[in-house]
Amino acid sequence: MNNIHDTRQAVIDALQKTGTPMDAYQVAKATGVSPIQAARTLTKLAAKGLVQTDTQLGAEADLSAQFRLAPAPKDAAGG
């Protein structure tokens, strides 16, 4: 990946493509980044509310936590 934005987008794309929860190892395989980089990116995306997990995330990236895309926010106009 060329930069952090490419990595974030690749992770989001991988989650979107599968439509099922994925852990860092699965995301790493789908995106070509290391498992630790995938876990760090997933943790950052979760902090921003872009992905969700049922795992309590700590300071360290959890390689086995399952992540899924967060539901899209509803349109303020009722859409």
Summary of the structure (lengths in Angstrom):
residues: 79
radius of gyration: 12.5
end to end distance: 34.8
largest distance: 40.6
contacts: 208
relative contact order: 0.20
helix: 46%
strand: 9%
